[in-house]
């Protein structure tokens, strides 16, 4: 479970030695190079204590494809003088549940952590200390598998270190979702924000409402390029697009993420961005009239109504979502909910008067509060984009501040937890170059690697006693113009690598030159994973 506060690493002094040849991303908190190196061979044994055997087997699985070695995993209570040793150590509690200590010498590698999450991150560091080819999925001939001798103490700055993926605009197969989770794990991220419903597609099976996927998961075609102002200029590809995740698929993804110490936060959009749901069940829309699953991008006037039956409908959906996702957070969207049809509907206007909520913003706040109360009653916490501040913030809501930082500041000052997601620094669907003609089409904006790296999630103007409400930050991948996994990966990387540095290591230790040097090696790792990385400038 994520901690509801910023993790401040104490007792970890700054680096005092040159980190020559150590290209770990994100940069560890403390690195002390030593003489010599550890060479991994087929005779190496992985030793664990009884509590850490699962992590030991995970390391063995990571190492096997590229090395061709099936390393044995053995249990030993003693701290043996050879091999790779993984063990729980409560004396390192000062590093927090995700911290670890790693000691690499010529004869052995010792990873210690107070909890398994920390040992898992030690394993990610071990993978990065080895040659980049260790990430390949087939045996690499003639490679010496050596890592430099080094002592590392490491722990994350923030409790929420996230990556978002929109599978509503373009459906992504389960196999890729798992590979995306692997990318997050390699970068020591611990939160996967899975955007599952949109105007252009509903992607999660809900057994009580089968039309959400039989109808809502499919659009008849997709607009080509950007929607021009003149509708007569719009062109479409004429190809049916869709797909959805069965509940078994979701369980598989959740288990896969859990094994990598990643919490999945599902997003079910409401009351806006709901055309796919309304296409499946028109009665939950404002007019009750049939609509089609959206075939273009943008903001639509179609929005859920606020009748008791619709509230119950969405809570039924959330009930099934809760059975699939055990994490503490559920995201309900709340963004870009156009109020045009609410304003024009006599029934909605009567509902506003009946509830005494004042106006359309008050009605949206009332709607969100119903979901907040429902989730709270089931032991979960609601997350929403910063529009949920409009009309009054639900009592237990966590805010994702995307339209700048002011929404996050307001929420934190009001005592609410915040995840910082401003477009200026965290939207990986933005262009990576000012020369947009040389880039694949993107939603707009310009977000170079330097800007991602430079971001500071804690606003300077936020009072010190409110800083604890900044849980962390995450990178967003909206897929209007990303039709397939290869495009997603090329937009995510290497910016994801910069984002991992922002949320892991303390702000005082930022050094873009150092990061850029590390990236030369890290890009080789990403390419070994078949990630198409935009060439570094």
TILUMZA-274171 format. One record per residue (C-alpha): residue number from 1; z, x, y. Coordinates in steps of 0.001 Angstrom, whole numbers, plus 500000, padded with zeros to 6 digits. Example, Ala and Ser with C-alpha at 12.3 -4.5 7.8 and 13.67 -1.06 7.14 Angstrom:
2
   i     zz     xx     yy
   1 507800 512300 495500
   2 507140 513670 498940
# end
This chain:
537
   i     zz     xx     yy
   1 500000 500000 500000
   2 499175 501237 503490
   3 502032 502171 505758
   4 502346 500023 508869
   5 502772 502966 511207
   6 501320 506282 512225
   7 502312 509124 509910
   8 503475 512033 512048
   9 503509 515264 510060
  10 506584 517305 510846
  11 507703 520682 509601
  12 504095 521860 509190
  13 503434 524798 511529
  14 500016 525539 512996
  15 497628 527912 511283
  16 498611 531515 511848
  17 495938 533228 509761
  18 492153 533202 509850
  19 490758 530631 507384
  20 487899 532877 506332
  21 485653 531246 503755
  22 487737 528055 503527
  23 485399 525152 504354
  24 487553 522188 503369
  25 486748 518905 505182
  26 488863 517454 506677
  27 490558 520676 507780
  28 493979 521037 506152
  29 497042 521183 508360
  30 498120 524670 507275
  31 495982 527247 505475
  32 497045 530794 504593
  33 494321 532871 502902
  34 495409 535314 500183
  35 493790 538182 498326
  36 491718 537528 495247
  37 490218 534451 493652
  38 490752 532071 490742
  39 487890 531794 488259
  40 487514 528567 486327
  41 486264 529074 482754
  42 485971 527021 479607
  43 489301 528571 478546
  44 491143 527089 481527
  45 493794 524483 480731
  46 494968 521752 483085
  47 498757 521449 482824
  48 500584 518395 484151
  49 504012 516882 484039
  50 504234 513564 482219
  51 503938 511560 485445
  52 500695 513236 486510
  53 498536 513142 483387
  54 496126 510571 484844
  55 495380 512865 487787
  56 494907 515766 485368
  57 492334 513821 483352
  58 490629 512781 486591
  59 490271 516446 487579
  60 488851 517257 484160
  61 486283 514468 484537
  62 485308 515728 487989
  63 484740 519275 486693
  64 482942 518527 483438
  65 479379 517533 484516
  66 478528 520639 486566
  67 480478 523199 484535
  68 479747 521838 481091
  69 483440 522495 480301
  70 485604 519782 478784
  71 488912 521192 479986
  72 491983 520209 477951
  73 494818 518413 479732
  74 498263 519319 478407
  75 501766 518206 479330
  76 504377 520841 480085
  77 507706 520600 481865
  78 507578 524323 482634
  79 505665 525839 485555
  80 503285 527901 483444
  81 501879 531190 484797
  82 498206 530376 484048
  83 495663 527562 484342
  84 495664 524637 486759
  85 499065 523029 487200
  86 499561 519545 488687
  87 503061 518216 489138
  88 505147 515799 491132
  89 507674 517431 493446
  90 510138 515261 495370
  91 511207 518299 497383
  92 507960 517873 499318
  93 508939 514414 500544
  94 508715 515700 504129
  95 504923 515678 503702
  96 504861 511917 503102
  97 503433 510025 500138
  98 499915 511408 500717
  99 500844 515026 501450
 100 500497 517949 499065
 101 500955 521696 498666
 102 498362 523847 496935
 103 498758 527461 495849
 104 495659 529201 494465
 105 496162 532635 492960
 106 494149 534865 490603
 107 495952 533597 487489
 108 496761 529987 488271
 109 496362 527049 490651
 110 499468 524988 491404
 111 499208 521605 493129
 112 502427 519813 494001
 113 503021 516509 495770
 114 505778 513934 496075
 115 503464 511187 494750
 116 500202 510842 492870
 117 498241 510061 496041
 118 499042 513533 497326
 119 498044 515130 494025
 120 494748 513250 494192
 121 494065 514727 497619
 122 494984 518162 496284
 123 492320 517608 493635
 124 489766 516809 496375
 125 490671 520097 498042
 126 490274 521959 494736
 127 486789 520492 494380
 128 485912 521709 497871
 129 487283 525209 497256
 130 484843 525596 494369
 131 481116 526183 495005
 132 479306 523057 496335
 133 477363 522762 493074
 134 480583 521553 491407
 135 479672 518081 492691
 136 476452 517937 490701
 137 476221 515528 487773
 138 474500 517918 485362
 139 475346 521396 484124
 140 474514 524214 486557
 141 473350 527355 484754
 142 474561 530828 485666
 143 477218 529687 488163
 144 480575 531437 488511
 145 483140 528757 489257
 146 485523 530646 491537
 147 487742 529512 494387
 148 489378 531777 496983
 149 493091 532465 496692
 150 494877 530445 499341
 151 498089 528576 500140
 152 497728 525116 501724
 153 500184 522540 503045
 154 498551 519337 504068
 155 499260 515716 505003
 156 497424 513014 506956
 157 498123 512026 510537
 158 497251 508327 510158
 159 498025 505743 507497
 160 494706 503873 507913
 161 491723 506139 507315
 162 488831 503846 506768
 163 485181 503313 506069
 164 483439 499973 506578
 165 480305 498759 504795
 166 478334 495622 505641
 167 476750 494194 502497
 168 476057 490828 504153
 169 472933 491782 506115
 170 471524 493821 503239
 171 472965 493518 499761
 172 473941 496831 498185
 173 474252 497155 494388
 174 477659 497659 492826
 175 476707 501153 491676
 176 476173 502213 495276
 177 479401 500554 496424
 178 481196 502792 493929
 179 479342 505867 495191
 180 480367 504934 498727
 181 483966 504749 497526
 182 483493 508235 496038
 183 482326 509516 499439
 184 485423 508065 501066
 185 487633 509680 498421
 186 486012 513095 498858
 187 486904 512862 502564
 188 490477 511758 501799
 189 489929 508272 503229
 190 492192 505556 501854
 191 490709 502253 503094
 192 487391 500566 502269
 193 486608 497643 504581
 194 484105 495569 502575
 195 482150 493129 504772
 196 481197 490418 502274
 197 479921 487399 504231
 198 477452 486977 507068
 199 474869 484664 508627
 200 472269 486418 506474
 201 474077 486302 503150
 202 477260 485377 501273
 203 478012 488129 498766
 204 481115 487170 496762
 205 481342 484652 493931
 206 483718 481752 494659
 207 484018 479638 491545
 208 485199 476489 493321
 209 482158 476553 495606
 210 479198 477853 493571
 211 476609 477032 496227
 212 478039 479807 498390
 213 476157 482205 496119
 214 473443 480022 494546
 215 472294 479053 498073
 216 474145 481241 500547
 217 473448 484592 498872
 218 469672 484329 499390
 219 467406 484277 502430
 220 463716 483497 502170
 221 462599 486503 504228
 222 463760 489098 506743
 223 462537 489827 510257
 224 460552 493037 510637
 225 461870 495325 513360
 226 463795 494091 516360
 227 463692 490425 517384
 228 461476 490366 520498
 229 462355 488085 523411
 230 459161 486168 522729
 231 459642 484354 519409
 232 455873 484162 518989
 233 455930 487915 518421
 234 458400 487785 515553
 235 457063 488859 512175
 236 458756 488526 508785
 237 458323 490388 505510
 238 457901 487254 503379
 239 460199 488698 500708
 240 463201 486826 499348
 241 466316 488964 499734
 242 469759 488498 498302
 243 472359 489178 495694
 244 476085 488836 495265
 245 479058 490351 493489
 246 480508 488388 490600
 247 484255 488259 490364
 248 484034 490749 487503
 249 482030 493050 489785
 250 484760 492801 492397
 251 487486 493558 489863
 252 485513 496620 488768
 253 485175 497837 492371
 254 488871 497243 493049
 255 489894 499179 489927
 256 487475 501983 490807
 257 488924 502235 494313
 258 492516 502061 493094
 259 491909 505047 490800
 260 490868 506941 493932
 261 493851 505743 495978
 262 491688 503528 498161
 263 492698 500031 499235
 264 489840 497546 499627
 265 490100 495199 502604
 266 487709 492258 502034
 267 486185 490510 505039
 268 485374 486789 504937
 269 483886 485842 508318
 270 485124 482761 510196
 271 484619 480673 512261
 272 481401 482416 513400
 273 478863 484485 511448
 274 478983 481647 508913
 275 475393 480376 508651
 276 475084 481323 504978
 277 478209 479291 504178
 278 476981 476339 506278
 279 473575 476517 504577
 280 475379 476086 501260
 281 477790 473359 502465
 282 476497 471717 505688
 283 479625 469564 506018
 284 481630 472589 507175
 285 479318 473082 510156
 286 479638 471314 513502
 287 476744 468863 513111
 288 476758 468422 509333
 289 473002 468987 509383
 290 471293 471391 506937
 291 470541 474920 508122
 292 468902 477894 506430
 293 470441 481246 505660
 294 469558 483364 508695
 295 466439 485510 508487
 296 466883 487442 511758
 297 469723 489366 513400
 298 471920 488351 516312
 299 474528 485764 517248
 300 473989 482148 516224
 301 475301 478883 517615
 302 476088 477595 514133
 303 479818 477855 513575
 304 482424 476262 511330
 305 484034 473045 512528
 306 487796 472719 512825
 307 488377 469666 510632
 308 491223 469693 508088
 309 488692 469633 505237
 310 487028 472802 506530
 311 490363 474568 506975
 312 491148 473643 503368
 313 487690 474840 502271
 314 488191 478279 503796
 315 491716 478526 502442
 316 490361 477696 498994
 317 487950 480600 499437
 318 490801 482876 500487
 319 492851 481767 497475
 320 490195 483153 495136
 321 489816 486272 497288
 322 493552 486918 496968
 323 493331 486858 493173
 324 490668 489590 493298
 325 492001 491929 495981
 326 495643 492983 495540
 327 495863 494948 498794
 328 498050 493771 501679
 329 495215 493032 504145
 330 492491 490386 504341
 331 489978 490480 507207
 332 488789 487123 508579
 333 486298 488384 511160
 334 486768 486207 514239
 335 484103 488030 516257
 336 481081 486742 518143
 337 481929 483093 517507
 338 479548 481285 519871
 339 481143 478129 521264
 340 477918 476318 522330
 341 478016 473687 519589
 342 481762 473261 519943
 343 481275 472520 523642
 344 478466 470045 522933
 345 480236 468196 520098
 346 482243 465063 521031
 347 484063 465405 517717
 348 485117 468993 518462
 349 486156 468059 521995
 350 488284 465260 520572
 351 489797 467738 518131
 352 490708 470074 521007
 353 492525 467220 522746
 354 494181 466084 519523
 355 495554 469579 518877
 356 496421 470205 522521
 357 494880 473680 522509
 358 493191 473451 525910
 359 489675 474753 525300
 360 487295 476325 522787
 361 489071 479683 522859
 362 492314 477859 522152
 363 490637 476102 519231
 364 489486 479396 517758
 365 493015 480756 518140
 366 494341 477641 516381
 367 491793 478143 513578
 368 492811 481778 513100
 369 496496 480835 513145
 370 495914 478484 510196
 371 494543 481395 508220
 372 497316 483695 509408
 373 499979 481241 508250
 374 498198 480803 504920
 375 497910 484541 504280
 376 501476 485191 505418
 377 502747 482526 503018
 378 500949 484412 500233
 379 502438 487765 501193
 380 499324 489134 502887
 381 498405 490210 506396
 382 495483 488951 508451
 383 493108 491374 510173
 384 490547 490312 512770
 385 488199 491791 515351
 386 489579 491883 518882
 387 488130 488469 519828
 388 491103 486964 518006
 389 493122 487900 521095
 390 491271 485215 523055
 391 493273 482025 523296
 392 496395 483718 521941
 393 496975 486115 519062
 394 498199 484829 515706
 395 501788 485861 514986
 396 501179 488353 512161
 397 497650 489497 512957
 398 496415 493085 512908
 399 493635 493754 515417
 400 490492 495864 515024
 401 489545 496904 518539
 402 485748 497261 518638
 403 484782 496260 522187
 404 486360 499384 523604
 405 490071 500151 523397
 406 491591 497564 525720
 407 491980 494957 522984
 408 493847 497459 520861
 409 496080 498454 523747
 410 496898 494812 524529
 411 497657 494076 520881
 412 499877 497157 520472
 413 501782 496297 523643
 414 502352 492828 522203
 415 503840 494369 519061
 416 500814 494004 516782
 417 499338 496698 514554
 418 495906 498013 515491
 419 492994 499822 513857
 420 490797 501522 516444
 421 487082 500841 515894
 422 485358 501139 519311
 423 481556 501131 519356
 424 481623 504229 521564
 425 482920 506478 518781
 426 482936 504705 515413
 427 479669 502764 514963
 428 477580 504750 512503
 429 474692 502279 512779
 430 473981 503834 516205
 431 471300 506463 516749
 432 472102 510092 515991
 433 469630 511404 518593
 434 468468 510416 522076
 435 464915 510795 520803
 436 464886 507381 519186
 437 461176 507628 518351
 438 462011 510420 515931
 439 464828 508454 514290
 440 464810 505521 511869
 441 465245 502241 513730
 442 468897 501531 514529
 443 470829 498737 516193
 444 470991 500731 519434
 445 473335 503084 521221
 446 473725 506838 520718
 447 476547 508319 518685
 448 476183 512050 518037
 449 478429 514028 515754
 450 480306 515590 518685
 451 481304 512171 520024
 452 482613 511039 516639
 453 484611 514251 516314
 454 486008 514084 519858
 455 487544 510634 519459
 456 491313 510243 519870
 457 492567 506980 518301
 458 495794 506847 520338
 459 494911 505784 523910
 460 496420 508081 526531
 461 497703 505125 528541
 462 499612 503564 525617
 463 503374 503801 525965
 464 505080 506136 523484
 465 507181 503388 521949
 466 503983 501459 521101
 467 502086 504336 519473
 468 503528 503389 516077
 469 501272 500313 516118
 470 498095 502424 515985
 471 497551 502523 512236
 472 494450 504688 512451
 473 490679 504318 512749
 474 487550 503808 510683
 475 483767 504203 510850
 476 481540 501107 510850
 477 478225 500728 508990
 478 476397 497528 509933
 479 473215 497207 507872
 480 470721 495188 509921
 481 468384 498177 509810
 482 469611 499813 506614
 483 467729 498278 503725
 484 468883 500556 500936
 485 471651 502963 499923
 486 469716 506080 500958
 487 469518 504823 504544
 488 473218 503968 504518
 489 474183 507437 503336
 490 471967 509158 505912
 491 473542 507140 508720
 492 477062 507694 507378
 493 476826 511450 506879
 494 477752 513817 508357
 495 479453 511484 510855
 496 481845 510337 508133
 497 482909 513960 507793
 498 483771 514092 511491
 499 485628 510792 511233
 500 487718 512140 508360
 501 488822 515017 510585
 502 489847 512597 513359
 503 492147 510534 511140
 504 493538 513337 508968
 505 494406 516310 511160
 506 496460 516342 514364
 507 494695 515948 517702
 508 496054 519248 519054
 509 494125 521219 516442
 510 490633 519959 517218
 511 487971 522663 517307
 512 484382 521443 517087
 513 483079 524969 516557
 514 485332 525366 513523
 515 484270 521946 512211
 516 480592 522752 512727
 517 481010 525989 510753
 518 482728 524133 507896
 519 479945 521583 507909
 520 477360 524177 506869
 521 479023 524347 503455
 522 480034 520699 503384
 523 476439 519570 503833
 524 475609 521464 500633
 525 478278 519373 498890
 526 476788 516170 500249
 527 473313 517172 499107
 528 474720 517903 495651
 529 475829 514268 495689
 530 472259 513209 496597
 531 473318 512227 500112
 532 470439 512490 502579
 533 472059 514208 505539
 534 470396 514281 508928
 535 469635 517944 509763
 536 472359 519568 511853
 537 471364 520476 515411
# end
